[in-house]
Amino acid sequence: MVSYRVMLDVPTDLIWFVSGLLAGHRRQIGTRWGTRRLGCYKQALFALAWFRDKGDIPRLGRGFGLPQSTAYRFLDEVIEVLAARAPGLQEQLERALAEGVPYLILDGKVVDTDRCREKTLSRKGTVIQADVTALRNGPSACAVGPGSRSISGGRGSSRPRSDSPATASRSAWQQLP
């Protein structure tokens, strides 16, 4: 096997920032010094290299001297630390609405915020109208008429069915302020 060096085009300040977040996380969970295969800086570098290129995790891990399972675990830890600092969906939508932002990027996709006010037709021809202001009450759809289906799947109801994947996340939505 041949080893080679690669330049990572991310600012050094970003590596130090993520490294600081990792150090705080490690202190919080009580990780003793010297028990990890990589220090905070190298782990941050590893994760940012993956975010930059979305390469093969086991191969990237081998470049940092990590076994496959540790590479996945270290990457998951960085994602967890970064996700804890990220604002929630509700907060971002409310902020965008208050600022009058015409477009909002969610998970790398451009979403026209005015779409939520337009009526759309489902494949079966029923009218679906999403209600962004109802985010405080959980995922729902506007009333679309008797006998028609809402986005959440219930017949004439904005509550998700008990077998719906949305049911699992409903409790998280209800806990929002």
N, C-alpha and C positions, 0 to 999 in steps of 0.2 A: 504494500500500500504506500502511496506517495502523499506527503503532506504539502500544503501550499498555504500562503497567506492571502487574505482578501481584505480590501479596504471597505469599511462600512461607512456609508455617507449619512450618518446621523450626527447631530451636534454633541460634543463632549458633555455639555451642560445637561443634555437629556439623559445621558448615561448616569451622570452623578445624581440627577434628580430621582431616577428610578432606583438607583443604588441606595439612596437615602430612605426611600419608601420601604425597600426591602429590609434595611437595617432596623427601622422602626417596627416592622412586622415581626422580625426575628426576636427583638427585645420583648415585644408583647407576648409572643408565644413561649418565651423562655428558652430559646435555642442557645446552647453554650458555644463560646468562641472555639473555633477550630474543629467543630464536629461536622461541618458541611464540606463537600468536595470542592465547591467553588465559593469564593467570597462574594459579597453583595455586588461589587463592581463587575466581576466576571459573569455572575448570574444575570445581571441587568444587560450586559453586553450580549450574552447568549440569547436572551429573549428578544432584544431589539433586532438582532441579526435575523431571527426567525420572522418577526413582524415585517421586516424590510423585504425579505425574499420569499417567505412562506415555503421554505425548503423542507427537505426530508428531515424530520426531527431526530430520528436515530443517527443519521449521518452527521447532522450539525452537532449533536451531542458528542459523537466520537471525536470531532475536531476539538472539543473542549475537554476531552478525557472523561466523558460521562457514559455510563452504561445507559441502555435504552430506557429503562424504567425511571432512572433518575432524571434523564433529560425531559421526559414527559412531566414528571413531578415538579421539576424546577420551572418549566414553562407554565404549568398550571398555577404555581404559586405566584409568579409575576402577574399573570392575568387576573388572579384573584385580588392582588394588592392594587392593581390599576383600576379594576372594576369597583372596588370599594370607594375610590375617590371620585368616580364618575357620577354626574347627576342622574337622577332617575328620569324615566320617560315622561312622567307627568310633569315634573319640574321643567324639563326642556320644552315640552309642548306649551305649557302656560307662559313661559318666558318668550317663546317665539310668537305666541298670540298677542302678548302685551306689547312686544316690540314691532308688531306688524310685519314680520318677516314673510316674504312671499314664498320662499322655498326653505325646506328643512332637510338636512342630510341625516338620515337614520341608517346606521349600519352600512354606510357606503352607497346608499341609494338616494337619489334626489326625489323628494316627495313634494308636490305642489300642495301647500296647506289649504288652498281654496277648494281642493277636491272634496274635502270633508263637508262642504256645504252643498255640493251638487248631488242630484239624485242619479243613481246608476241602476241598471237593470241586471238581474242575475241571469244565469243561463236559462232558467225556466221562465224568464220574463217578468218576475216580480220586482217591485221597486225596492231598492235598498238605499237608505240614507243614513250615513254614519253621523253620530253626534259626538263631537270632540268635547263639548262642555260637560258631558256626562262622565268624564274620566274619574271624577271624584267618587262616583257611585259604582265604578267598576266597568269592565268592558260591556258595552251594550250597543243597541241600535235604536234609532228613533222609531216611533210607532209608524208602521207602514200599512196599517189597515187590517181588518179582521181576516183571519185565516191565512195570512201570508207569513212567510218565515223571516225571522230576523237574522242578523249576521251570526249571532251566537247559537243558532240552531234550534231554539225552542219554538213551538208553534204559537205565534201571536204573543210571545213573551220575550223579554230581554234577558232572562236568566238562562245560563247554559244548561244543557242537559247533564244529567249526572254522569253519563259515560263520555262526555266531551272533554278534550284535553284542557279546555279553558277552565273547567271546574277546579283543577288542581291549582291554578294560579289565582283563582277568585279570592281565596282567603288572603293572599298577599295584597291584592287590590283593595280589599275592605279595610286593611290595616293602615292605609294611607290617611294622612290628616285631612 
